[in-house]
Structures are given as structure tokens and as C-alpha cells.
């Protein structure tokens, strides 16, 4: 849940894998070659089944910068078309940032695009598992997907859902669209278990509180501020204290308020 640093080599998101009985599916490549290699070592400590697919949850660096390692192992890499396009456009910035804070730990990391893309869904039938890779609609960043295991009632939510960490609103994060996707797509899964993009595995009640609840709270505060004729300069100080105990609150809260103001000004 912490920001990316030299100490964590950019590992501030959840990296997951599913052992199917006939191979392993990895969700998120890792933020660097070294992290992908370390994840592979963890997998080998659990099973001797080979990794047969890597899924990128979105086009951000922490999802895709490890792709080069997996490509070197001849593992196919899957992402949504919008995530692939975002990485093609902005991946060099993610790599520059990694090299800046991780220094020698970034060695070997290269820009490697996904090798398979999809638009709505991608179904994996492997071993004893059915794995549904779903694009439910706009969310945190372009091409955000969820990985749904219906028989286990478990969703690997990626950045659709946050827990224990304040979510960041990016310049291209449309918060109204994210809320609509949450209500029409994500809630409809009826998941019992949730592995969020950031934070410990949990349940729907918790990610609803810290994702949908936060977005609704912030939008309501900004709506009141706009209705009162408030300025952008003052919007940064709207009350978000209900969420101040979350990790990254100090770094993100004011930025989030400003970006939501800029969106809602024209809604």
C-alpha cells in the first residue's frame, strides 16, 4: 500500500497466481524484471507446474514492467486493448520512474507489450479451473480488468477495488464512470472473496467502503463546494478526514479533490 520506493522496488500492489492443476496463471507481471523473477521463485516453491499465462490488470508500470521477464520465459501475456495502448503511450515514463527510484534494482527491466489483447472477456479453461478475465467498464485507469473465479466466488479485482490505501484519482480517471461500472458490473459478480489491487485480501464490504464509499464521499463534498461557488484553489481542502487513516492519504487526498473538482465542474 506504500508508494513505490527503492526499498520495495515498486512492489506496492498485489501480485497473484492461480495453480490450476495443469499450469499456473499469474496476475500482474510485477514492477520490474527482478520482481517478476522473485515472484517466479515463489511460485516454484509452491508448485512445479509451469507458468502458462500472465495477465496484466491494467497498463500501469506495476502491472506491466515485469513483462520482459515473462516474455523471456516464453509465457504469453494478456491485457485489455486499452491497457496495451496506455502502456505503449506511457510505458517509457513508468520505466524512467522505476530507474529513478530503484536504480540498480531496475536492471534488466525493458518495455515489453502484452502478446495477447482482448476487448470484453477472455476465458481460460486450464486444469480444474475456469478463469474469467473481464472488462466490466471504465474504472481507475484505461483497460482495468478483473479476474473472476466463479467456482471459488473469488475476484482478483486489480485497481477496480482498493483496501487499506487511499485510491489515487488520475487525470484520466472518470469517477462517475467508475461508480457506474462498480454498480452494474463489479457488484453483480457477488464475490465472497476479494483480492484488491492494493491492500490485504478481504471481502466486498471492505472494498465497497474504501473504494465506492470514498468516491461517493469525495464527489458529494466537491458537489457541495461547487454549489457554494467554491474555487479550485479551495477544493483541495474539502473535508476527507473520514479516510485520513488510510495509507497514502497525505500524498493523494488533495490531488484527488482537485481532479474531481475539474471533472465535476463540467458534468
C-alpha positions as protocol buffer text, in pm:
chain_id: "A"
residue {
  index: 1
  type: UNK
  ca { x: 0 y: 0 z: 0 }
}
residue {
  index: 2
  type: UNK
  ca { x: 304 y: 233 z: 29 }
}
residue {
  index: 3
  type: UNK
  ca { x: 428 y: 447 z: -261 }
}
residue {
  index: 4
  type: UNK
  ca { x: 693 y: 286 z: -484 }
}
residue {
  index: 5
  type: UNK
  ca { x: 1042 y: 323 z: -336 }
}
residue {
  index: 6
  type: UNK
  ca { x: 1394 y: 191 z: -365 }
}
residue {
  index: 7
  type: UNK
  ca { x: 1323 y: -41 z: -73 }
}
residue {
  index: 8
  type: UNK
  ca { x: 1016 y: -204 z: -230 }
}
residue {
  index: 9
  type: UNK
  ca { x: 1137 y: -184 z: -593 }
}
residue {
  index: 10
  type: UNK
  ca { x: 792 y: -63 z: -691 }
}
residue {
  index: 11
  type: UNK
  ca { x: 617 y: -357 z: -530 }
}
residue {
  index: 12
  type: UNK
  ca { x: 319 y: -171 z: -387 }
}
residue {
  index: 13
  type: UNK
  ca { x: 42 y: -376 z: -548 }
}
residue {
  index: 14
  type: UNK
  ca { x: -79 y: -733 z: -519 }
}
residue {
  index: 15
  type: UNK
  ca { x: 81 y: -999 z: -737 }
}
residue {
  index: 16
  type: UNK
  ca { x: -130 y: -1314 z: -751 }
}
residue {
  index: 17
  type: UNK
  ca { x: -110 y: -1656 z: -909 }
}
residue {
  index: 18
  type: UNK
  ca { x: -354 y: -1943 z: -958 }
}
residue {
  index: 19
  type: UNK
  ca { x: -235 y: -2304 z: -959 }
}
residue {
  index: 20
  type: UNK
  ca { x: -482 y: -2482 z: -1186 }
}
residue {
  index: 21
  type: UNK
  ca { x: -356 y: -2841 z: -1188 }
}
residue {
  index: 22
  type: UNK
  ca { x: -228 y: -2802 z: -1542 }
}
residue {
  index: 23
  type: UNK
  ca { x: -22 y: -2487 z: -1512 }
}
residue {
  index: 24
  type: UNK
  ca { x: -9 y: -2154 z: -1334 }
}
residue {
  index: 25
  type: UNK
  ca { x: -180 y: -1828 z: -1425 }
}
residue {
  index: 26
  type: UNK
  ca { x: -8 y: -1514 z: -1293 }
}
residue {
  index: 27
  type: UNK
  ca { x: -197 y: -1190 z: -1237 }
}
residue {
  index: 28
  type: UNK
  ca { x: 37 y: -891 z: -1274 }
}
residue {
  index: 29
  type: UNK
  ca { x: 384 y: -918 z: -1415 }
}
residue {
  index: 30
  type: UNK
  ca { x: 548 y: -712 z: -1140 }
}
residue {
  index: 31
  type: UNK
  ca { x: 700 y: -366 z: -1147 }
}
residue {
  index: 32
  type: UNK
  ca { x: 1048 y: -479 z: -1257 }
}
residue {
  index: 33
  type: UNK
  ca { x: 1236 y: -775 z: -1402 }
}
residue {
  index: 34
  type: UNK
  ca { x: 1373 y: -852 z: -1054 }
}
residue {
  index: 35
  type: UNK
  ca { x: 1025 y: -860 z: -901 }
}
residue {
  index: 36
  type: UNK
  ca { x: 894 y: -1090 z: -1174 }
}
residue {
  index: 37
  type: UNK
  ca { x: 1192 y: -1320 z: -1118 }
}
residue {
  index: 38
  type: UNK
  ca { x: 1128 y: -1320 z: -742 }
}
residue {
  index: 39
  type: UNK
  ca { x: 761 y: -1399 z: -797 }
}
residue {
  index: 40
  type: UNK
  ca { x: 858 y: -1690 z: -1021 }
}
residue {
  index: 41
  type: UNK
  ca { x: 1079 y: -1823 z: -743 }
}
residue {
  index: 42
  type: UNK
  ca { x: 784 y: -1805 z: -502 }
}
residue {
  index: 43
  type: UNK
  ca { x: 568 y: -1995 z: -749 }
}
residue {
  index: 44
  type: UNK
  ca { x: 833 y: -2266 z: -789 }
}
residue {
  index: 45
  type: UNK
  ca { x: 841 y: -2305 z: -410 }
}
residue {
  index: 46
  type: UNK
  ca { x: 469 y: -2389 z: -422 }
}
residue {
  index: 47
  type: UNK
  ca { x: 438 y: -2600 z: -737 }
}
residue {
  index: 48
  type: UNK
  ca { x: 639 y: -2746 z: -1022 }
}
residue {
  index: 49
  type: UNK
  ca { x: 362 y: -2664 z: -1268 }
}
residue {
  index: 50
  type: UNK
  ca { x: 481 y: -2423 z: -1538 }
}
residue {
  index: 51
  type: UNK
  ca { x: 354 y: -2068 z: -1572 }
}
residue {
  index: 52
  type: UNK
  ca { x: 132 y: -2072 z: -1880 }
}
residue {
  index: 53
  type: UNK
  ca { x: -21 y: -1724 z: -1880 }
}
residue {
  index: 54
  type: UNK
  ca { x: 48 y: -1380 z: -1732 }
}
residue {
  index: 55
  type: UNK
  ca { x: -239 y: -1131 z: -1704 }
}
residue {
  index: 56
  type: UNK
  ca { x: -177 y: -757 z: -1677 }
}
residue {
  index: 57
  type: UNK
  ca { x: -451 y: -593 z: -1466 }
}
residue {
  index: 58
  type: UNK
  ca { x: -402 y: -258 z: -1646 }
}
residue {
  index: 59
  type: UNK
  ca { x: -139 y: -57 z: -1832 }
}
residue {
  index: 60
  type: UNK
  ca { x: 43 y: 84 z: -1529 }
}
residue {
  index: 61
  type: UNK
  ca { x: 407 y: 12 z: -1461 }
}
residue {
  index: 62
  type: UNK
  ca { x: 344 y: -204 z: -1157 }
}
residue {
  index: 63
  type: UNK
  ca { x: 134 y: -435 z: -1374 }
}
residue {
  index: 64
  type: UNK
  ca { x: 346 y: -445 z: -1689 }
}
residue {
  index: 65
  type: UNK
  ca { x: 711 y: -357 z: -1632 }
}
residue {
  index: 66
  type: UNK
  ca { x: 787 y: -718 z: -1540 }
}
residue {
  index: 67
  type: UNK
  ca { x: 656 y: -839 z: -1876 }
}
residue {
  index: 68
  type: UNK
  ca { x: 1006 y: -864 z: -2020 }
}
residue {
  index: 69
  type: UNK
  ca { x: 1098 y: -1136 z: -1772 }
}
residue {
  index: 70
  type: UNK
  ca { x: 792 y: -1344 z: -1855 }
}
residue {
  index: 71
  type: UNK
  ca { x: 839 y: -1297 z: -2229 }
}
residue {
  index: 72
  type: UNK
  ca { x: 1192 y: -1430 z: -2188 }
}
residue {
  index: 73
  type: UNK
  ca { x: 1036 y: -1743 z: -2038 }
}
residue {
  index: 74
  type: UNK
  ca { x: 811 y: -1772 z: -2348 }
}
residue {
  index: 75
  type: UNK
  ca { x: 497 y: -1711 z: -2142 }
}
residue {
  index: 76
  type: UNK
  ca { x: 204 y: -1542 z: -2321 }
}
residue {
  index: 77
  type: UNK
  ca { x: 99 y: -1207 z: -2170 }
}
residue {
  index: 78
  type: UNK
  ca { x: -264 y: -1096 z: -2176 }
}
residue {
  index: 79
  type: UNK
  ca { x: -413 y: -747 z: -2134 }
}
residue {
  index: 80
  type: UNK
  ca { x: -710 y: -541 z: -2238 }
}
residue {
  index: 81
  type: UNK
  ca { x: -664 y: -348 z: -2562 }
}
residue {
  index: 82
  type: UNK
  ca { x: -690 y: -14 z: -2377 }
}
residue {
  index: 83
  type: UNK
  ca { x: -428 y: -117 z: -2124 }
}
residue {
  index: 84
  type: UNK
  ca { x: -193 y: -221 z: -2402 }
}
residue {
  index: 85
  type: UNK
  ca { x: -244 y: 116 z: -2574 }
}
residue {
  index: 86
  type: UNK
  ca { x: -183 y: 304 z: -2248 }
}
residue {
  index: 87
  type: UNK
  ca { x: 141 y: 115 z: -2188 }
}
residue {
  index: 88
  type: UNK
  ca { x: 254 y: 179 z: -2543 }
}
residue {
  index: 89
  type: UNK
  ca { x: 197 y: 551 z: -2490 }
}
residue {
  index: 90
  type: UNK
  ca { x: 321 y: 590 z: -2132 }
}
residue {
  index: 91
  type: UNK
  ca { x: 536 y: 287 z: -2055 }
}
residue {
  index: 92
  type: UNK
  ca { x: 859 y: 479 z: -2107 }
}
residue {
  index: 93
  type: UNK
  ca { x: 753 y: 718 z: -1827 }
}
residue {
  index: 94
  type: UNK
  ca { x: 693 y: 425 z: -1593 }
}
residue {
  index: 95
  type: UNK
  ca { x: 1033 y: 281 z: -1682 }
}
residue {
  index: 96
  type: UNK
  ca { x: 1205 y: 617 z: -1630 }
}
residue {
  index: 97
  type: UNK
  ca { x: 1040 y: 647 z: -1289 }
}
residue {
  index: 98
  type: UNK
  ca { x: 1144 y: 295 z: -1191 }
}
residue {
  index: 99
  type: UNK
  ca { x: 1504 y: 359 z: -1294 }
}
residue {
  index: 100
  type: UNK
  ca { x: 1498 y: 681 z: -1093 }
}
residue {
  index: 101
  type: UNK
  ca { x: 1388 y: 535 z: -759 }
}
residue {
  index: 102
  type: UNK
  ca { x: 1502 y: 172 z: -790 }
}
residue {
  index: 103
  type: UNK
  ca { x: 1840 y: 244 z: -952 }
}
residue {
  index: 104
  type: UNK
  ca { x: 2035 y: -82 z: -988 }
}
residue {
  index: 105
  type: UNK
  ca { x: 1727 y: -284 z: -892 }
}
residue {
  index: 106
  type: UNK
  ca { x: 1573 y: -181 z: -1224 }
}
residue {
  index: 107
  type: UNK
  ca { x: 1848 y: -354 z: -1423 }
}
residue {
  index: 108
  type: UNK
  ca { x: 1714 y: -585 z: -1693 }
}
residue {
  index: 109
  type: UNK
  ca { x: 1373 y: -422 z: -1698 }
}
residue {
  index: 110
  type: UNK
  ca { x: 1261 y: -340 z: -2051 }
}
residue {
  index: 111
  type: UNK
  ca { x: 939 y: -232 z: -2219 }
}
residue {
  index: 112
  type: UNK
  ca { x: 754 y: -544 z: -2330 }
}
residue {
  index: 113
  type: UNK
  ca { x: 399 y: -515 z: -2462 }
}
residue {
  index: 114
  type: UNK
  ca { x: 133 y: -778 z: -2398 }
}
residue {
  index: 115
  type: UNK
  ca { x: 130 y: -1051 z: -2659 }
}
residue {
  index: 116
  type: UNK
  ca { x: -248 y: -1112 z: -2646 }
}
residue {
  index: 117
  type: UNK
  ca { x: -520 y: -849 z: -2616 }
}
residue {
  index: 118
  type: UNK
  ca { x: -898 y: -870 z: -2575 }
}
residue {
  index: 119
  type: UNK
  ca { x: -1195 y: -633 z: -2552 }
}
residue {
  index: 120
  type: UNK
  ca { x: -1477 y: -775 z: -2337 }
}
residue {
  index: 121
  type: UNK
  ca { x: -1377 y: -1109 z: -2190 }
}
residue {
  index: 122
  type: UNK
  ca { x: -1113 y: -1379 z: -2214 }
}
residue {
  index: 123
  type: UNK
  ca { x: -1196 y: -1723 z: -2076 }
}
residue {
  index: 124
  type: UNK
  ca { x: -923 y: -1956 z: -1953 }
}
residue {
  index: 125
  type: UNK
  ca { x: -1007 y: -2323 z: -1904 }
}
residue {
  index: 126
  type: UNK
  ca { x: -697 y: -2478 z: -1751 }
}
residue {
  index: 127
  type: UNK
  ca { x: -671 y: -2786 z: -1534 }
}
residue {
  index: 128
  type: UNK
  ca { x: -954 y: -2781 z: -1282 }
}
residue {
  index: 129
  type: UNK
  ca { x: -1012 y: -2407 z: -1308 }
}
residue {
  index: 130
  type: UNK
  ca { x: -1234 y: -2173 z: -1504 }
}
residue {
  index: 131
  type: UNK
  ca { x: -1085 y: -1824 z: -1501 }
}
residue {
  index: 132
  type: UNK
  ca { x: -1279 y: -1535 z: -1650 }
}
residue {
  index: 133
  type: UNK
  ca { x: -1082 y: -1223 z: -1738 }
}
residue {
  index: 134
  type: UNK
  ca { x: -1342 y: -948 z: -1762 }
}
residue {
  index: 135
  type: UNK
  ca { x: -1352 y: -588 z: -1873 }
}
residue {
  index: 136
  type: UNK
  ca { x: -1651 y: -450 z: -1682 }
}
residue {
  index: 137
  type: UNK
  ca { x: -1620 y: -89 z: -1795 }
}
residue {
  index: 138
  type: UNK
  ca { x: -1421 y: 227 z: -1716 }
}
residue {
  index: 139
  type: UNK
  ca { x: -1264 y: 232 z: -1370 }
}
residue {
  index: 140
  type: UNK
  ca { x: -936 y: 354 z: -1225 }
}
residue {
  index: 141
  type: UNK
  ca { x: -724 y: 360 z: -1540 }
}
residue {
  index: 142
  type: UNK
  ca { x: -759 y: 255 z: -1905 }
}
residue {
  index: 143
  type: UNK
  ca { x: -813 y: -116 z: -1955 }
}
residue {
  index: 144
  type: UNK
  ca { x: -867 y: -211 z: -1590 }
}
residue {
  index: 145
  type: UNK
  ca { x: -981 y: -573 z: -1574 }
}
residue {
  index: 146
  type: UNK
  ca { x: -1087 y: -817 z: -1305 }
}
residue {
  index: 147
  type: UNK
  ca { x: -1009 y: -1187 z: -1285 }
}
residue {
  index: 148
  type: UNK
  ca { x: -1315 y: -1382 z: -1171 }
}
residue {
  index: 149
  type: UNK
  ca { x: -1305 y: -1740 z: -1041 }
}
residue {
  index: 150
  type: UNK
  ca { x: -1676 y: -1824 z: -1032 }
}
residue {
  index: 151
  type: UNK
  ca { x: -1645 y: -2165 z: -868 }
}
residue {
  index: 152
  type: UNK
  ca { x: -1444 y: -2014 z: -583 }
}
residue {
  index: 153
  type: UNK
  ca { x: -1655 y: -1694 z: -567 }
}
residue {
  index: 154
  type: UNK
  ca { x: -1324 y: -1507 z: -566 }
}
residue {
  index: 155
  type: UNK
  ca { x: -1235 y: -1198 z: -766 }
}
residue {
  index: 156
  type: UNK
  ca { x: -884 y: -1068 z: -820 }
}
residue {
  index: 157
  type: UNK
  ca { x: -1007 y: -713 z: -860 }
}
residue {
  index: 158
  type: UNK
  ca { x: -699 y: -522 z: -966 }
}
residue {
  index: 159
  type: UNK
  ca { x: -746 y: -149 z: -937 }
}
residue {
  index: 160
  type: UNK
  ca { x: -1122 y: -178 z: -957 }
}
residue {
  index: 161
  type: UNK
  ca { x: -1105 y: -210 z: -578 }
}
residue {
  index: 162
  type: UNK
  ca { x: -876 y: -66 z: -309 }
}
residue {
  index: 163
  type: UNK
  ca { x: -836 y: -166 z: 56 }
}
residue {
  index: 164
  type: UNK
  ca { x: -635 y: -1 z: 336 }
}
residue {
  index: 165
  type: UNK
  ca { x: -491 y: 256 z: 93 }
}
residue {
  index: 166
  type: UNK
  ca { x: -641 y: 575 z: -42 }
}
residue {
  index: 167
  type: UNK
  ca { x: -709 y: 532 z: -410 }
}
residue {
  index: 168
  type: UNK
  ca { x: -548 y: 785 z: -645 }
}
residue {
  index: 169
  type: UNK
  ca { x: -758 y: 977 z: -896 }
}
residue {
  index: 170
  type: UNK
  ca { x: -552 y: 1010 z: -1214 }
}
residue {
  index: 171
  type: UNK
  ca { x: -611 y: 1278 z: -1479 }
}
residue {
  index: 172
  type: UNK
  ca { x: -789 y: 1013 z: -1689 }
}
residue {
  index: 173
  type: UNK
  ca { x: -985 y: 856 z: -1400 }
}
residue {
  index: 174
  type: UNK
  ca { x: -1353 y: 930 z: -1463 }
}
residue {
  index: 175
  type: UNK
  ca { x: -1500 y: 884 z: -1117 }
}
residue {
  index: 176
  type: UNK
  ca { x: -1866 y: 887 z: -1228 }
}
residue {
  index: 177
  type: UNK
  ca { x: -1791 y: 613 z: -1482 }
}
residue {
  index: 178
  type: UNK
  ca { x: -1602 y: 412 z: -1221 }
}
residue {
  index: 179
  type: UNK
  ca { x: -1903 y: 423 z: -989 }
}
residue {
  index: 180
  type: UNK
  ca { x: -2133 y: 311 z: -1269 }
}
residue {
  index: 181
  type: UNK
  ca { x: -1902 y: 21 z: -1354 }
}
residue {
  index: 182
  type: UNK
  ca { x: -1893 y: -73 z: -986 }
}
residue {
  index: 183
  type: UNK
  ca { x: -2271 y: -84 z: -958 }
}
residue {
  index: 184
  type: UNK
  ca { x: -2351 y: -251 z: -1289 }
}
residue {
  index: 185
  type: UNK
  ca { x: -2056 y: -487 z: -1326 }
}
residue {
  index: 186
  type: UNK
  ca { x: -1846 y: -542 z: -1018 }
}
residue {
  index: 187
  type: UNK
  ca { x: -2121 y: -575 z: -757 }
}
residue {
  index: 188
  type: UNK
  ca { x: -2310 y: -806 z: -991 }
}
residue {
  index: 189
  type: UNK
  ca { x: -2038 y: -1070 z: -958 }
}
residue {
  index: 190
  type: UNK
  ca { x: -2148 y: -1131 z: -599 }
}
residue {
  index: 191
  type: UNK
  ca { x: -1794 y: -1219 z: -491 }
}
residue {
  index: 192
  type: UNK
  ca { x: -1736 y: -1367 z: -147 }
}
residue {
  index: 193
  type: UNK
  ca { x: -1360 y: -1309 z: -151 }
}
residue {
  index: 194
  type: UNK
  ca { x: -1179 y: -1008 z: -296 }
}
residue {
  index: 195
  type: UNK
  ca { x: -810 y: -964 z: -368 }
}
residue {
  index: 196
  type: UNK
  ca { x: -786 y: -588 z: -426 }
}
residue {
  index: 197
  type: UNK
  ca { x: -528 y: -408 z: -634 }
}
residue {
  index: 198
  type: UNK
  ca { x: -374 y: -274 z: -313 }
}
residue {
  index: 199
  type: UNK
  ca { x: -422 y: -397 z: 42 }
}
residue {
  index: 200
  type: UNK
  ca { x: -486 y: -732 z: 206 }
}
residue {
  index: 201
  type: UNK
  ca { x: -735 y: -986 z: 68 }
}
residue {
  index: 202
  type: UNK
  ca { x: -1077 y: -909 z: 208 }
}
residue {
  index: 203
  type: UNK
  ca { x: -1448 y: -906 z: 123 }
}
residue {
  index: 204
  type: UNK
  ca { x: -1690 y: -688 z: -68 }
}
residue {
  index: 205
  type: UNK
  ca { x: -1798 y: -489 z: 237 }
}
residue {
  index: 206
  type: UNK
  ca { x: -1445 y: -361 z: 292 }
}
residue {
  index: 207
  type: UNK
  ca { x: -1358 y: -270 z: -66 }
}
residue {
  index: 208
  type: UNK
  ca { x: -1701 y: -114 z: -108 }
}
residue {
  index: 209
  type: UNK
  ca { x: -1628 y: 105 z: 193 }
}
residue {
  index: 210
  type: UNK
  ca { x: -1284 y: 218 z: 79 }
}
residue {
  index: 211
  type: UNK
  ca { x: -1347 y: 241 z: -296 }
}
residue {
  index: 212
  type: UNK
  ca { x: -1709 y: 315 z: -382 }
}
residue {
  index: 213
  type: UNK
  ca { x: -1765 y: 480 z: -44 }
}
residue {
  index: 214
  type: UNK
  ca { x: -1465 y: 707 z: -83 }
}
residue {
  index: 215
  type: UNK
  ca { x: -1557 y: 807 z: -438 }
}
residue {
  index: 216
  type: UNK
  ca { x: -1912 y: 889 z: -334 }
}
residue {
  index: 217
  type: UNK
  ca { x: -1789 y: 1082 z: -30 }
}
residue {
  index: 218
  type: UNK
  ca { x: -1542 y: 1291 z: -227 }
}
residue {
  index: 219
  type: UNK
  ca { x: -1787 y: 1361 z: -509 }
}
residue {
  index: 220
  type: UNK
  ca { x: -2050 y: 1473 z: -255 }
}
residue {
  index: 221
  type: UNK
  ca { x: -1804 y: 1710 z: -90 }
}
residue {
  index: 222
  type: UNK
  ca { x: -1700 y: 1855 z: -425 }
}
residue {
  index: 223
  type: UNK
  ca { x: -2063 y: 1889 z: -535 }
}
residue {
  index: 224
  type: UNK
  ca { x: -2140 y: 2090 z: -220 }
}
residue {
  index: 225
  type: UNK
  ca { x: -1830 y: 2301 z: -283 }
}
residue {
  index: 226
  type: UNK
  ca { x: -1934 y: 2372 z: -643 }
}
residue {
  index: 227
  type: UNK
  ca { x: -2290 y: 2452 z: -542 }
}
residue {
  index: 228
  type: UNK
  ca { x: -2149 y: 2707 z: -297 }
}
residue {
  index: 229
  type: UNK
  ca { x: -1946 y: 2869 z: -575 }
}
residue {
  index: 230
  type: UNK
  ca { x: -1618 y: 2733 z: -442 }
}
residue {
  index: 231
  type: UNK
  ca { x: -1295 y: 2764 z: -639 }
}
residue {
  index: 232
  type: UNK
  ca { x: -1044 y: 2501 z: -747 }
}
residue {
  index: 233
  type: UNK
  ca { x: -789 y: 2650 z: -507 }
}
residue {
  index: 234
  type: UNK
  ca { x: -1021 y: 2586 z: -213 }
}
residue {
  index: 235
  type: UNK
  ca { x: -1136 y: 2245 z: -340 }
}
residue {
  index: 236
  type: UNK
  ca { x: -807 y: 2092 z: -233 }
}
residue {
  index: 237
  type: UNK
  ca { x: -914 y: 2143 z: 128 }
}
residue {
  index: 238
  type: UNK
  ca { x: -1258 y: 1980 z: 128 }
}
residue {
  index: 239
  type: UNK
  ca { x: -1308 y: 1750 z: 425 }
}
residue {
  index: 240
  type: UNK
  ca { x: -1182 y: 1397 z: 365 }
}
residue {
  index: 241
  type: UNK
  ca { x: -1096 y: 1324 z: 728 }
}
residue {
  index: 242
  type: UNK
  ca { x: -1313 y: 1012 z: 735 }
}
residue {
  index: 243
  type: UNK
  ca { x: -1041 y: 846 z: 527 }
}
residue {
  index: 244
  type: UNK
  ca { x: -729 y: 1000 z: 681 }
}
residue {
  index: 245
  type: UNK
  ca { x: -613 y: 676 z: 842 }
}
residue {
  index: 246
  type: UNK
  ca { x: -565 y: 513 z: 503 }
}
residue {
  index: 247
  type: UNK
  ca { x: -213 y: 471 z: 368 }
}
residue {
  index: 248
  type: UNK
  ca { x: -110 y: 739 z: 117 }
}
residue {
  index: 249
  type: UNK
  ca { x: -377 y: 982 z: 241 }
}
residue {
  index: 250
  type: UNK
  ca { x: -129 y: 1269 z: 283 }
}
residue {
  index: 251
  type: UNK
  ca { x: 16 y: 1214 z: -63 }
}
residue {
  index: 252
  type: UNK
  ca { x: -313 y: 1177 z: -251 }
}
residue {
  index: 253
  type: UNK
  ca { x: -613 y: 1340 z: -83 }
}
residue {
  index: 254
  type: UNK
  ca { x: -562 y: 1697 z: -203 }
}
residue {
  index: 255
  type: UNK
  ca { x: -470 y: 1587 z: -557 }
}
residue {
  index: 256
  type: UNK
  ca { x: -781 y: 1371 z: -570 }
}
residue {
  index: 257
  type: UNK
  ca { x: -1001 y: 1661 z: -465 }
}
residue {
  index: 258
  type: UNK
  ca { x: -857 y: 1889 z: -731 }
}
residue {
  index: 259
  type: UNK
  ca { x: -901 y: 1636 z: -1008 }
}
residue {
  index: 260
  type: UNK
  ca { x: -1258 y: 1553 z: -909 }
}
residue {
  index: 261
  type: UNK
  ca { x: -1337 y: 1926 z: -899 }
}
residue {
  index: 262
  type: UNK
  ca { x: -1204 y: 1963 z: -1254 }
}
residue {
  index: 263
  type: UNK
  ca { x: -1423 y: 1673 z: -1368 }
}
residue {
  index: 264
  type: UNK
  ca { x: -1741 y: 1773 z: -1191 }
}
residue {
  index: 265
  type: UNK
  ca { x: -1716 y: 2136 z: -1297 }
}
residue {
  index: 266
  type: UNK
  ca { x: -1830 y: 2023 z: -1642 }
}
residue {
  index: 267
  type: UNK
  ca { x: -2067 y: 1736 z: -1554 }
}
